[in-house]
């Protein structure tokens, strides 16, 4: 797994302006020039690459509202990325349940009915909100990527390589 370290986003050396971030439109502009983006890609150096702190519930509510009201603007993936999204969800849930057991836990609940038997499915629960999300396909009504995004305060991105060897987001 590779993470993008956004701390390496820096203005050009000759930059004299100030940065303005419009979170509504999620655009970055500057008063005099544009930023050069550099990516610091690396493997996580520790298990606590996701953070749950005193701001979690406030940011969770904001993210929930964005996912509900502006889903097409804030979440998406290319065709064929479903397996990567499912892998990301497993990694996110493992990290959260191991590092923050007071906030997240694995659970089971009745799932699909098969031949008069009810199977149980693995889920994750956010203990502070009581929300429960299924961890296996079919993911309904949310996708694996949407569940992962819903669980975390961080923005999640998956880079893959296309047929031409180019990295795509």
N, C-alpha and C positions, 0 to 999 in steps of 0.2 A: 504494500500500500504506500502511496506517495501523497504527502500533504503539501499544500501551497502555503508558504510563509509570506503573508501579505506585509510583513514588516519591511520587506525589501522594496516596496513601492516608494520611489524617491524622485524628486524633481530633478531636472537637468542641473548641472553645476552652475550655469549662468542664470538660474531662475531667481527673480526678484519679487514675484507676486505672492499672494496668499491663496491658500486652497479653500474653496467653498464646496461643501458636499450637500447636495439636495437629496435627502433620504427618500422623499416621496417618489421622485423620478429615478433615483439611484444613478445620478450622473455626477461625474467629477469634472469640475471646471476650475480654471485658475484665472487670476486677473490679468496675466500677461503672457503666459505660454502654457503649453500642454505638458503633461507628465510623460516621462519615459517609464514604462512598466518593465520590471525585471522580475522573474520568478525565481524564488529560492525553493527548489523542490528538495525534499529530504524525507527520510523515514522518520517517524516519530521517535524522539529521544527518550520518551518515558510513556508510561501507561496512562497518565492523566492529561492527555491531549484534549480532552473535552472538559469544560469547566461547569460546575454547578455551584453557584454562590447565592448570596442574599438577593441578587437581582433576577434569579431564575424565573420566579412566578410572574414578575412584571414583563420580562422579555418573552416568556412563554405565551402570555396573553397577546402581546403584540404580534408574535409570529403566527399564532393561531388565527388572528384576525386577517393577517396578510394572506395566509394560505386559504382562508375561506373567501375573502373578498377579491383577491387579485391573483388567484392560483396560476393562471396562465402566464402572468408576468413574472412570477417569482419562482416557479418550479417547472422543470421539464428535462427531458433527456432525448437523445437520438434513438432511432429505431435500432434494436439489437443491444441496447445497454441495460436491459432488464436484469440480467444475471449480475452485472457489476453493481446495480442498485441493491439487489438482494444481499450481496456480499457486504456492501457498505452498511446495510441495516444490521446484519449480524455483528459486525465489528463495533458499531455504535452501541448496540444493546449490551454486548459483552463488557465494553469499557464502562458504561454507566452503571450496570448492575454490580460489577466488581469494585469499582472505585467509590460509588455512592449508594451503598445498600440501604441507607436510611431514606433514600429518595426514589429508588427504582428497584423493582423485583420481577423475577420471572414468575409466571403463573400459568395455569391451564384453565381452559373453559370448554364447555361443550361446543363442538364444531359442526361439521357437516353430518347429515344423517346418511348412513350407508347401510343398505340391507337391514333395516329395522334396528341398527345399532347406532349409537351416537358416539362418534370419535371425539377425543379431546384434542385441542390444538394448543401449541405453545404460544404464550403471549408475554408482553411486558406491561407492567403497570407503573404509572407515575403516581406514587403514593400520596403526594400532596394535592393532586387533583382528582384522583380516582379513575383517571382515563386508562383504558386497557386497549392495547393494539395487538392484533394477530401477527405472528412472526413467520408465517408460511403462506405460500400461494394457495388459493387465490386471495390476494390482498384487496379487500373490498370494505368500504368504498375508497379507501386511500391506497396509493401505490407504495411500494417499499421505500422509494426515495422520499415520498411525502411523510411517511411515518418517521423515518430517520431524521428528517428536517424538523418534524414536530417535537421530537424528543430533545433536541439539542438547542443551545443558545447560539451555537456557531452556524455559519453558512457552510454548506457542504458542496464540494465540486468533485467531479470525477473526470479525469483526463484519460482519453483512449487514443489509440493510433489508428488512423484511417488506412485505406488501401495504398495511399501514396506516401505513407510513412509520416504524415503530418499529425501532430497532436491536436485533438479536438476536445472541446469542453462539452 
